[in-house]
Amino acid sequence: MTGTIILIVIVVVVGLVLIGIYNRLVALRQNANQAFADVDVQLTQRRDLIPNLVETVKAYASHESATLQAVTAARTAAASAGSVQDKVAAENMLTGALRQLFAVSEAYPDLKANENFARLQDELSDIENKLAAARRFFNNAVSEFNAGIQQFPAVLMAAPMGFKEREFFDVGEGDRVAMATPPPVKF
Amino acid sequence: MSQAIGLQTYIWNNNLRSAVLLAGFPVLLIGMVFAAELLLIGAGGLPSTGSMGGDVAYALRLLAGAAPLAIAAALAWFGVAYLFNQAIIDLATGARKVDRAAEPQLYNLLENLCISRGMRTPDLRIIDSEALNAFATGLHEGRFSVTVTRGLLGALDRDELEAVLAHELTHIINRDVRTMVIAAIFAGIITLIAELIFRVLMWGGGRRGGRDSGKGGGAILFVVVALAIAAVGYVLAIVIRMTLSRSREFVADAGSVQLTKNPDAMISALRKISGHSRIEAPDSVRSMFIDNSDEGVMSLFATHPPIAKRIAALEAYGGGRSAAPGPWG
């Protein structure tokens, strides 16, 4: 009689522990999802500013059509990207194109003096800061989730429960090389 | 409670710690009531059964009736505090309510945080003090308020102000003010019982002798045990209350990072505030400050963790990168 009671107690306790682990992992996964969605909010804000920026630059620097087209094309690609990996890649391309655009604008003093351009530059700079913060937060959430499914004893049941490791918001190989090479300084 | 591996698990661990601490209070209260009974039996206020074992059993039986009474008294006390809390705080600190027109930037910062969190924007108040401080007040929906000092508005930049507002907002979201009022009331009742026990011993000691001369040894033992429980309970009540307060501060720092995604702003705000936060205010408000620089004493009795520990936690779990000023600035 006491044998069966002990057995039942053990089963109940193990069940509760399993439920606890499952719910914990679900919460951590949701945190990562939400963090990515918050990154998306910043990315959308950035994409919304670009048409205005392109028009302003075109008015003063119409020769730089290649750079402007690169920005517009990158924006369209980013807006229509599907999977998470495509999104990350497209947004990294857009970051590169924008960097190129601002570098090129340095050669046009009239453009730099334009109030609209200055305001757009400030807003984009603000968004880039917020984007960096959102990405760091996302990476922390991903790191927490990945550690959660790798720790013992969760690691034993993570795969059957359907939890898979997530990828960080990576800067991307091309960008990493570009950022490693110092920009040429011409006087 | 396993080791925290990130921001969320850090918050969960601290919440568990807070719950355990809070649960300690009723236990401590019942212990104090038991001690008071032992004292009364030993000092002759309550009838003795003649044997120590019998006395202890008698005290335990009494406890079954006395403990619910004590808890009920605590609840009643809490009810009164609930009604008068906000008025007392406003009177004591001289805070002025401000609206969007008076402080648009500050109000927008607060409102944006609330919108992103899906909560009603609390009242915004300002104190005309040069000190750098902020606190959250209010015990229920519709009466919440965030107060900042004039000095804080002048010293912090936009991101740092946002981090401080997010910290106070987290206190509101987690209903920390209510938790600390409950803790203060429990601690108050427990220390009151302890003081009564000491008081009874002081002027009750001389009048003993006649009734329980037969069992002098047992009575003295009871009195000593009661005294020990009272002393330990007194200290423990304060320590639990302060440890609970520090735990809520860590969670509020973490909550600020969750809201703003910007741990570095919280770190630099803490650096600026450290050492400049002194304002006059009643105790119940002090524990809700963003920093309480009053203490230099033992850290067990501090309402807030030391700034260095808070920054270290933000770096370890919040992803903060501490840019301590180097030799070049």
Interface residues (C-beta under 8 A of the other chain):
Chain A: A27 L28 N31 D38 K130 A133 A134 R136 F137 N139 N140 A141 S143 E144 F145 A147 G148 Q151
Chain B: S2 I5 G6 L7 Q8 T9 V257 T260 K261 N262 G318 G319
